[in-house]
Amino acid sequence: MMNYMLDQLKDLARACGAIDYRLQDYRDQDGVYRTPAWHMLGTCRMGKDPESSVVNVWAQSWEVPNLFIIDGSVLTTGGTVNPTPTISALALRAAAYIRDHFASLSTA
């Protein structure tokens, strides 16, 4: 996917008449994409059961009252590209849950 994306960006630049463009091309000499970044995922897994997960479906800790964990650690697995959009969506979802249930959460 990354090789396809890089090639498409080059084609797009040429089609737009760009005379100078640069890509963060992390392909090695064999054409394998070697990104310099890592996404740590899964250390505080989200789930429906406190026996097999750290947080519930709202990213709220099973064991620590009103602790919400909003990062990549709640994801049980990773996809093929950056998890940022999913993490952002989960953060917005958790924020809406906190907003909508603040009265009952603040007394817990």
Secondary structure per residue as TSV (DSSP state, phi and psi in degrees):
chain	resnum	aa	ss	phi	psi
A	1	M	-	360.0	-42.0
A	2	M	H	-66.5	-40.8
A	3	N	H	-61.6	-43.2
A	4	Y	H	-60.0	-45.9
A	5	M	H	-61.3	-44.5
A	6	L	H	-63.0	-42.2
A	7	D	H	-64.5	-39.2
A	8	Q	H	-66.1	-37.6
A	9	L	H	-64.4	-39.0
A	10	K	H	-63.2	-45.8
A	11	D	H	-61.5	-40.8
A	12	L	H	-63.1	-44.2
A	13	A	H	-61.2	-44.6
A	14	R	H	-64.1	-43.2
A	15	A	H	-63.7	-30.4
A	16	C	T	-84.2	-2.7
A	17	G	T	79.2	20.4
A	18	A	-	-62.4	135.1
A	19	I	S	-99.1	-15.3
A	20	D	-	-148.6	121.7
A	21	Y	-	-146.2	155.0
A	22	R	-	-135.9	141.7
A	23	L	-	-120.1	148.1
A	24	Q	-	-83.0	84.5
A	25	D	-	-96.2	104.8
A	26	Y	-	-98.3	25.5
A	27	R	B	-77.5	139.9
A	28	D	-	-84.1	-174.8
A	29	Q	T	-62.8	-19.5
A	30	D	T	-94.5	2.5
A	31	G	S	85.6	9.1
A	32	V	-	-87.2	129.7
A	33	Y	B	-72.8	121.3
A	34	R	-	-122.8	83.8
A	35	T	-	-67.5	145.2
A	36	P	S	-87.2	5.6
A	37	A	-	-115.9	157.4
A	38	W	-	-130.7	149.2
A	39	H	-	-116.8	112.6
A	40	M	-	-82.7	122.4
A	41	L	-	-133.8	152.6
A	42	G	-	89.7	5.4
A	43	T	T	-81.3	-16.4
A	44	C	T	-130.9	59.6
A	45	R	-	-53.8	142.0
A	46	M	B	-88.1	141.1
A	47	G	-	-170.3	-175.8
A	48	K	S	-99.5	-5.8
A	49	D	-	-129.9	123.4
A	50	P	T	-64.6	-17.0
A	51	E	T	-74.3	-24.4
A	52	S	T	-123.5	9.8
A	53	S	-	-149.6	164.6
A	54	V	S	-98.9	-34.6
A	55	V	B	-126.1	157.9
A	56	N	-	-83.6	-171.6
A	57	V	T	-67.7	-10.0
A	58	W	T	-101.6	8.5
A	59	A	S	70.4	23.0
A	60	Q	B	-96.7	130.3
A	61	S	B	-57.1	138.7
A	62	W	S	-71.6	-32.8
A	63	E	S	-102.1	-27.6
A	64	V	S	-109.3	114.3
A	65	P	T	-56.1	131.3
A	66	N	T	61.1	23.1
A	67	L	-	-94.7	119.0
A	68	F	B	-110.4	128.5
A	69	I	-	-106.2	113.5
A	70	I	-	-120.4	84.7
A	71	D	S	-164.6	-171.9
A	72	G	G	-68.3	-13.5
A	73	S	G	-67.6	-19.9
A	74	V	G	-80.4	-12.9
A	75	L	-	-77.1	134.5
A	76	T	S	-79.5	-19.9
A	77	T	S	-158.8	167.5
A	78	G	-	-111.3	153.5
A	79	G	-	-89.8	-152.0
A	80	T	S	-96.5	-9.0
A	81	V	S	-134.9	-175.7
A	82	N	-	-54.3	137.0
A	83	P	-	-85.8	1.1
A	84	T	H	-54.9	-45.3
A	85	P	H	-61.7	-37.8
A	86	T	H	-68.1	-42.7
A	87	I	H	-61.6	-41.9
A	88	S	H	-62.4	-43.7
A	89	A	H	-63.7	-41.6
A	90	L	H	-65.8	-36.4
A	91	A	H	-64.5	-44.4
A	92	L	H	-63.6	-39.8
A	93	R	H	-64.2	-45.3
A	94	A	H	-64.5	-40.4
A	95	A	H	-62.4	-40.9
A	96	A	H	-65.3	-39.1
A	97	Y	H	-62.7	-45.8
A	98	I	H	-61.3	-45.3
A	99	R	H	-58.5	-48.0
A	100	D	H	-73.9	-19.5
A	101	H	T	-122.0	19.5
A	102	F	H	-57.1	-41.2
A	103	A	H	-59.7	-46.3
A	104	S	H	-76.3	-31.7
A	105	L	H	-68.7	-38.6
A	106	S	T	-71.6	-12.4
A	107	T	T	-101.3	-1.6
A	108	A	-	-78.7	360.0
